Amino acid sequence: MEFGSQVTEFRPAGERSKSNRMNPMPSSRRRALLLDLRFYLPVALALGVTMNALGHLLCLAYFKHWWQVVTCYWGYVVPVALLVRRRSTVDQLGWGIVSMIPLELAGYGLGTSLPCPGNAIEAIFGVRNFSLAMVVICGVLPWVLNGLVGRIAGLPTVGKEAI
């Protein structure tokens, strides 16, 4: 038989067997992920509200709208934390910093995240390095989220190290 000449049998969509369907995640892993989200989502929301309030209190930076806490933490920080949660602390911190680059640049570039005028970061590092400093500061968030969830729910969040 020549390359590309393989004949497949046509079946209507309802008659396809389950073994032929693509299943990217087995149901047991999907179920475990959904159970883990019971802990990750409320903890992430509390962390996000706390960080935004801390940004206001210390006059560093804050979100323009209150709902950005939900979209950024649930839509960005939680998925990153879940992807790196079983890696070492160094890996979690490294990937956290790398993953925050587009979020921080987009937030400050679009004006949806606002730095306080004359804040301490600008005073120390200069106006041009503010976004870089915020990437490094916010890069620890996935690691912190994994640590908090690990403490609260007892879920494994770091390879073989203890948090």
N, C-alpha and C positions, 0 to 999 in steps of 0.2 A: 504494500500500500504506500502511495506517495505522500509526501508531506502536504498537509492541508486538504487531503481528499477524504478525511474521516467523515463518515455520515452519522448524523445523530437522528434519533427518532423524535418526531414532533408529537407533543402532548399538549392538550389545552391546559391553561393555567391551573384549573381546579384539580387536574389529575396528576400533577407533578408530585413526586415522592418527596418526603421531608429530607431525605439524604441528599437530594440534588440542590436544595436551597442553600444559599450562603447564610451562614449563621456566625456573625463576627464574634459573638460572646455567648458562651454556654449559659443556659438558664440559671445554673447554680451561681455562677459569677455575677450575673445580672441581679439576682436576688440579693446576694451579699452586698453589692454596690448600693442597691436601694436601701438596704438596712443601714449601711454606713452613712448614707445621706441624712438619715434621721438625726444623726449627731452633728454632721458637718454643717448643714444649713443653718440651724439656730446659733451654733457657736460662731460661724463666719459672720452672721448678721450682727451678733453682739460685738465681735472684734471690729467690724467695720464701723459701727456706730461709735464705739470707743475711740478708734483711731481718728475719725472725723471730728469728734468732740475735742480730742487732744490737739488736733491741728488748729482748731479754733482757739482753744485755751492758751496754747503756747504761741499763737499767732504765727504759725508756719505756713500752712496751706489747708485748703478745705475744698469740698465738692460744691459746685454752684447750685445743685439741686439735691434735695434729701434722698430721692429715689436712686441716685447714682451709687449710693452705698450698696443697695441690693444688686443692681446690675453688675457692678464691678466685682463685688465679693462673691456672689453666687455664680455669675457667668464667667468669671476669670480666675479669681484666687482659689475657689473650691476645686475646679478641674485641675489646675496646676498642682495643688496640694495632693489630690488623689493620684495624679500621675507619678509624683515623686515620693509618696509616703513611705515606701519600703526601701528607699535608698538611704545611704549614710547621711549624717548631718551635713558634711561638707558638700555632698552632691545636692542635697536639698537647698542649701544656701546658694550654691552656684547656679542651679537651674532656676531658683526663685529670682535671682538678680537678672539673669538673661531673659526670663519670661516677662519681667516688669518693664523692660525697655519700651516695647511698643505701646503698652498701656499708659505709661507716664508721658511719653512724647506726644501721643494723641491727646491726652487729657489737657496738657498745658498748651499744646499747639492749637487745639480747637477752642480753648478758653472754658472748658467744662470743669477743669480743676484750676483753682485760683490760688496763687501764692499771696500771702499777706505782704503788703509793701514794707520794705525795710526789715524783713524777718531775719532771724539769727543765722539761718543757712546762707542767705545772701551776704550778710555782714562778714561771715567767716570765709566762704568760698567764692563769693562774687556772684553777680546776676547770671553770668553765662554758665555757671556750673550748678545752678539750682536743680535742673532736671536730673543731672547725673547724681547729685547727692540724694534726691528723692528716690531714684531707682535703687540705690544701695540701701537706703533706709527701708523702703517698701519691699525689697527683695527678700527680707526675712519673714514676710507674712505667711507664705506657704508652710515654712518650717514651724512658725509659731502656731498656726492653725492646727497642724498635725500634732504638735506637742500638747495643745489644749484638749483636742479630741482624744488623744491617747490617755491623758490624765482623767478626763471625765468619763469616757466610755470604756476605757481599758482596751482599745483597739491597737493592734500593732502599727506603729507609725515610723519606725526607724529600723533599718536592717538588723544588725545585731547589737547596736549601741542602745544605751538607755538615755532618755531625754532628761 
